[in-house]
Amino acid sequence: MRDNTHPPFEQINRGYNATFQNGRLSVGLVVPITAYPDSPVQEMTGHLARVQRAEALGFRAVWLRDVPFDVLSFGDAGQLYDPFAYLGYLAGQTSEIALGVASVVLPLRHPAHVAKAAASVDQLSGGRLILGVASGDRPEEYPAMAADFDGRGAAFRAAFEYIRTVGTPAPRIDNAYGRIDGDMEMRPKPQGARLPLLVTGSSRQLPDWIAQNGDGWMTYPRPGQAQDRVLQDWRDRLEALGQAAKPVLQPLYVDLSDNPDEGPLPIHLGVRAGARWLTAYLEQLEGIGVNHVALNLRFNRAPIDETLDRLARDVLPQFS
C-alpha cells in the first residue's frame, strides 16, 4: 500500500521532482534499451525510437553512463556516445522523460566543463536533467588521462565543490581545479534551483559526507534485508545531520519472462522473472525506501519492444 505520509523531497527541477517522490517508487530504463548478452559493445540501431517509446509508455527516466574508453577487461563499453552530446540530442527529441546520468566520472573531467554542459542540458530539456556523479571504477582510464587513480576521492570532492559553486551568482572558489574571485559567471545557470547531484556508491567518501552534500544516493542491489538495513542507516544518518529526506535509487538487471508467475532466477545484478514477481519485488523495494529503479535489459531474452509493452501494461500501473 502506498504511504502518503512522508514529507516531500526538496523540489529541484522538473526531472528530479517527477522521478523522486518520498514513499513511492518510480521506474526508469538504462540506455541503450537493448539486449547485448554476448558482447561488450551494444548495437545502437533504433536507440532514439526506444527512448521515445519509453517516454510514451510512461517510464519516468532514462539513464546514460559516462564510459570514455572500452576497457576490454571490464566487458562493457557503456552506451558508446559521450553522455553530454547524447543528452543534448535526447533533450531535443523528447519532452517529458527525465534524462539521467549514472554517472559522470568527475575526476576525469574538468568540473567547469561538467557544470556548463550539465546546465546547458538542463536548460535545453526544460529542467529534466538528473546528474549522477562518481569517482570512477576503471583504473585503466586514469593513466590514459594522466589522472591519479589513488587520489580520485579528493579529486571528486574538489570537483563536486566546484560544480556547486559555479552554479551560484558571483562564485568564489579556490581549489585544485582553479580559482574564481567573484568577477565572472558560469552561464547558463541550471533551470531549477541547482543541478541535482546524486552520489554513486561511496565515491571514496564517508557516508556522512554523502548524506550532507548529495541530493540523493545511487546504491547497488542487495538482498532484501541487507538493503533494508542500508537504507535505514541512510535515513538515520540524514536525520542525525539535520538533513531533509533525500531519495535513493538503484539499478536492476531484468530478463522478463513471458510467464508472469515465473521467477526469480538470479542473473548478474538482477533476476529473470515474470511480471507478477517483478511487481511484487518492486513493491518490496518501495516499502523499504527505494524511490527509483533503473531497469537494465542487457540480458533480456524476449524482443525488447515486446518487453517494454509488457512492463508498461503489467508493472508500471502499480508505480505511476
C-alpha positions as semicolon CSV with decimal commas, in nm:
position;residue;x (nm);y (nm);z (nm)
1;M;0,000;0,000;0,000
2;R;0,126;0,345;-0,087
3;D;0,237;0,553;0,209
4;N;0,140;0,916;0,151
5;T;0,252;1,037;0,495
6;H;0,614;1,107;0,403
7;P;0,724;1,471;0,380
8;P;0,801;1,564;0,018
9;F;1,154;1,577;-0,112
10;E;1,300;1,916;-0,195
11;Q;1,187;2,042;-0,535
12;I;1,497;2,095;-0,751
13;N;1,399;2,065;-1,117
14;R;1,129;1,904;-1,329
15;G;1,308;1,575;-1,387
16;Y;1,411;1,529;-1,024
17;N;1,068;1,625;-0,893
18;A;0,883;1,384;-1,122
19;T;1,122;1,092;-1,069
20;F;1,157;1,106;-0,689
21;Q;0,860;1,110;-0,457
22;N;0,905;1,023;-0,092
23;G;0,734;0,696;-0,002
24;R;0,690;0,596;-0,365
25;L;0,889;0,415;-0,631
26;S;0,915;0,503;-0,999
27;V;1,065;0,300;-1,282
28;G;1,318;0,400;-1,546
29;L;1,544;0,233;-1,801
30;V;1,917;0,217;-1,865
31;V;2,023;0,330;-2,214
32;P;2,069;0,175;-2,463
33;I;1,736;-0,002;-2,424
34;T;1,853;-0,321;-2,587
35;A;1,986;-0,670;-2,518
36;Y;2,356;-0,745;-2,566
37;P;2,434;-1,050;-2,352
38;D;2,724;-1,177;-2,561
39;S;2,913;-0,858;-2,650
40;P;3,058;-0,565;-2,455
41;V;2,958;-0,328;-2,737
42;Q;2,592;-0,250;-2,791
43;E;2,401;-0,225;-3,115
44;M;2,265;0,130;-3,120
45;T;2,026;0,085;-3,413
46;G;1,686;0,226;-3,318
47;H;1,815;0,373;-2,991
48;L;1,623;0,701;-3,025
49;A;1,294;0,531;-3,112
50;R;1,330;0,316;-2,799
51;V;1,381;0,620;-2,575
52;Q;1,079;0,787;-2,733
53;R;0,879;0,466;-2,687
54;A;0,981;0,454;-2,321
55;E;0,859;0,811;-2,277
56;A;0,526;0,735;-2,447
57;L;0,476;0,424;-2,231
58;G;0,524;0,615;-1,908
59;F;0,870;0,525;-1,787
60;R;0,988;0,805;-1,564
61;A;1,356;0,836;-1,662
62;V;1,631;0,707;-1,888
63;W;1,986;0,669;-1,758
64;L;2,309;0,719;-1,956
65;R;2,660;0,631;-1,847
66;D;2,997;0,804;-1,873
67;V;3,243;0,548;-2,016
68;P;3,525;0,723;-2,205
69;F;3,710;0,403;-2,304
70;D;3,607;0,047;-2,383
71;V;3,829;-0,120;-2,122
72;L;3,846;-0,471;-2,266
73;S;3,888;-0,646;-1,931
74;F;3,572;-0,476;-1,797
75;G;3,336;-0,627;-2,055
76;D;3,102;-0,332;-2,107
77;A;3,158;-0,032;-2,334
78;G;2,875;0,178;-2,193
79;Q;2,626;0,342;-2,430
80;L;2,910;0,448;-2,667
81;Y;2,817;0,814;-2,711
82;D;2,958;1,093;-2,497
83;P;2,692;1,150;-2,230
84;F;2,657;1,525;-2,275
85;A;2,638;1,510;-2,653
86;Y;2,381;1,232;-2,618
87;L;2,185;1,421;-2,352
88;G;2,160;1,723;-2,581
89;Y;2,036;1,501;-2,863
90;L;1,775;1,335;-2,642
91;A;1,668;1,668;-2,495
92;G;1,565;1,781;-2,843
93;Q;1,385;1,455;-2,925
94;T;1,180;1,408;-2,605
95;S;0,966;1,633;-2,389
96;E;0,873;1,470;-2,057
97;I;1,102;1,185;-1,956
98;A;1,381;1,269;-1,710
99;L;1,733;1,250;-1,853
100;G;1,971;1,096;-1,600
101;V;2,342;1,019;-1,599
102;A;2,462;0,730;-1,384
103;S;2,721;0,858;-1,352
104;V;2,969;1,124;-1,468
105;V;3,321;1,033;-1,354
106;L;3,421;1,368;-1,202
107;P;3,799;1,315;-1,162
108;L;3,832;1,255;-1,539
109;R;3,667;1,583;-1,646
110;H;3,729;1,943;-1,554
111;P;3,431;2,049;-1,342
112;A;3,388;2,375;-1,534
113;H;3,311;2,172;-1,845
114;V;3,078;1,942;-1,649
115;A;2,895;2,234;-1,493
116;K;2,846;2,419;-1,824
117;A;2,744;2,108;-2,019
118;A;2,504;1,993;-1,748
119;A;2,341;2,334;-1,705
120;S;2,306;2,360;-2,083
121;V;2,127;2,023;-2,097
122;D;1,906;2,124;-1,805
123;Q;1,804;2,442;-1,987
124;L;1,757;2,274;-2,327
125;S;1,547;1,994;-2,178
126;G;1,324;2,221;-1,973
127;G;1,471;2,117;-1,639
128;R;1,483;1,739;-1,691
129;L;1,847;1,663;-1,608
130;I;1,946;1,443;-1,311
131;L;2,324;1,432;-1,273
132;G;2,471;1,129;-1,104
133;V;2,837;1,172;-1,012
134;A;3,104;0,916;-0,925
135;S;3,475;0,879;-0,858
136;G;3,520;0,606;-1,120
137;D;3,590;0,232;-1,102
138;R;3,802;0,157;-1,411
139;P;4,169;0,201;-1,314
140;E;4,289;0,179;-1,676
141;E;4,118;0,508;-1,766
142;Y;4,324;0,715;-1,524
143;P;4,672;0,682;-1,678
144;A;4,511;0,733;-2,020
145;M;4,414;1,081;-1,899
146;A;4,720;1,142;-1,679
147;A;4,492;1,134;-1,375
148;D;4,570;0,996;-1,031
149;F;4,358;0,689;-0,955
150;D;4,461;0,680;-0,589
151;G;4,371;1,046;-0,548
152;R;4,027;1,019;-0,703
153;G;3,844;1,062;-0,372
154;A;3,992;1,406;-0,308
155;A;3,951;1,499;-0,675
156;F;3,583;1,401;-0,658
157;R;3,521;1,630;-0,360
158;A;3,702;1,922;-0,523
159;A;3,509;1,879;-0,849
160;F;3,178;1,848;-0,662
161;E;3,251;2,171;-0,471
162;Y;3,347;2,349;-0,793
163;I;3,025;2,247;-0,976
164;R;2,810;2,353;-0,683
165;T;2,988;2,687;-0,650
166;V;2,983;2,795;-1,015
167;G;2,608;2,739;-1,023
168;T;2,566;3,030;-0,780
169;P;2,586;3,405;-0,854
170;A;2,931;3,568;-0,834
171;P;3,105;3,242;-0,747
172;R;3,419;3,236;-0,538
173;I;3,630;2,922;-0,516
174;D;3,995;2,827;-0,485
175;N;4,074;2,457;-0,505
176;A;4,270;2,204;-0,710
177;Y;4,063;2,279;-1,020
178;G;4,112;2,657;-1,022
179;R;4,029;2,990;-0,865
180;I;3,738;3,224;-0,931
181;D;3,719;3,554;-0,741
182;G;3,356;3,651;-0,794
183;D;3,435;3,855;-1,104
184;M;3,288;3,619;-1,365
185;E;2,987;3,394;-1,409
186;M;2,929;3,045;-1,541
187;R;2,636;3,060;-1,783
188;P;2,382;2,925;-1,835
189;K;2,265;2,859;-1,484
190;P;2,050;2,548;-1,434
191;Q;1,682;2,595;-1,496
192;G;1,589;2,471;-1,150
193;A;1,718;2,570;-0,809
194;R;2,051;2,399;-0,887
195;L;2,185;2,094;-1,065
196;P;2,058;1,785;-0,883
197;L;2,377;1,593;-0,791
198;L;2,333;1,232;-0,682
199;V;2,636;1,046;-0,544
200;T;2,700;0,695;-0,675
201;G;2,807;0,429;-0,427
202;S;3,067;0,561;-0,186
203;S;3,266;0,757;-0,447
204;R;3,552;0,726;-0,197
205;Q;3,365;0,948;0,053
206;L;3,250;0,900;0,409
207;P;2,876;0,824;0,447
208;D;2,819;1,147;0,639
209;W;2,971;1,350;0,354
210;I;2,736;1,187;0,102
211;A;2,432;1,247;0,322
212;Q;2,535;1,608;0,386
213;N;2,622;1,707;0,030
214;G;2,435;1,489;-0,220
215;D;2,082;1,549;-0,342
216;G;2,030;1,173;-0,328
217;W;2,216;0,846;-0,334
218;M;2,264;0,587;-0,608
219;T;2,329;0,250;-0,449
220;Y;2,352;-0,110;-0,569
221;P;2,111;-0,404;-0,549
222;R;2,138;-0,612;-0,233
223;P;1,932;-0,896;-0,081
224;G;1,618;-0,760;0,082
225;Q;1,718;-0,746;0,450
226;A;2,064;-0,613;0,369
227;Q;1,918;-0,335;0,153
228;D;1,664;-0,255;0,423
229;R;1,944;-0,208;0,679
230;V;2,148;0,007;0,441
231;L;1,852;0,235;0,368
232;Q;1,758;0,265;0,734
233;D;2,115;0,373;0,806
234;W;2,083;0,632;0,525
235;R;1,766;0,776;0,679
236;D;1,913;0,772;1,032
237;R;2,224;0,949;0,905
238;L;2,022;1,221;0,733
239;E;1,822;1,279;1,048
240;A;2,131;1,292;1,269
241;L;2,286;1,552;1,037
242;G;1,971;1,764;1,035
243;Q;1,914;1,694;0,666
244;A;1,575;1,663;0,499
245;A;1,477;1,331;0,340
246;K;1,663;1,258;0,017
247;P;1,590;0,993;-0,249
248;V;1,759;0,660;-0,311
249;L;1,776;0,484;-0,647
250;Q;1,925;0,157;-0,766
251;P;1,970;-0,035;-1,092
252;L;1,829;-0,381;-1,156
253;Y;1,914;-0,613;-1,444
254;V;1,595;-0,785;-1,562
255;D;1,521;-1,068;-1,801
256;L;1,142;-1,051;-1,822
257;S;0,975;-1,388;-1,875
258;D;0,665;-1,439;-2,087
259;N;0,521;-1,632;-1,792
260;P;0,400;-1,369;-1,544
261;D;0,440;-1,609;-1,250
262;E;0,795;-1,723;-1,326
263;G;1,085;-1,644;-1,100
264;P;1,305;-1,548;-0,956
265;L;1,615;-1,688;-1,121
266;P;1,927;-1,487;-1,029
267;I;2,126;-1,322;-1,308
268;H;2,409;-1,067;-1,290
269;L;2,291;-0,790;-1,054
270;G;1,930;-0,889;-1,110
271;V;1,671;-1,155;-1,191
272;R;1,488;-1,343;-1,459
273;A;1,124;-1,329;-1,356
274;G;0,771;-1,271;-1,474
275;A;0,574;-0,951;-1,435
276;R;0,387;-1,056;-1,120
277;W;0,704;-1,147;-0,932
278;L;0,882;-0,834;-1,055
279;T;0,591;-0,614;-0,946
280;A;0,587;-0,772;-0,601
281;Y;0,962;-0,727;-0,570
282;L;0,946;-0,362;-0,671
283;E;0,671;-0,313;-0,414
284;Q;0,906;-0,457;-0,152
285;L;1,176;-0,211;-0,257
286;E;0,923;0,070;-0,238
287;G;0,833;-0,043;0,113
288;I;1,192;-0,024;0,238
289;G;1,252;0,320;0,087
290;V;1,385;0,282;-0,268
291;N;1,245;0,570;-0,473
292;H;1,352;0,474;-0,825
293;V;1,468;0,158;-1,001
294;A;1,651;0,180;-1,334
295;L;1,587;-0,145;-1,523
296;N;1,870;-0,273;-1,742
297;L;1,759;-0,509;-2,021
298;R;2,107;-0,618;-2,131
299;F;2,034;-0,986;-2,058
300;N;1,671;-0,986;-2,170
301;R;1,578;-1,282;-2,396
302;A;1,245;-1,165;-2,536
303;P;1,221;-0,897;-2,808
304;I;1,281;-0,562;-2,644
305;D;0,974;-0,384;-2,779
306;E;0,751;-0,666;-2,655
307;T;0,919;-0,646;-2,316
308;L;0,864;-0,270;-2,296
309;D;0,496;-0,317;-2,376
310;R;0,465;-0,593;-2,114
311;L;0,636;-0,381;-1,849
312;A;0,412;-0,086;-1,932
313;R;0,098;-0,299;-1,917
314;D;0,172;-0,524;-1,620
315;V;0,423;-0,339;-1,398
316;L;0,415;0,039;-1,445
317;P;0,049;0,088;-1,341
318;Q;0,146;-0,008;-0,984
319;F;0,406;0,270;-0,972
320;S;0,250;0,563;-1,155
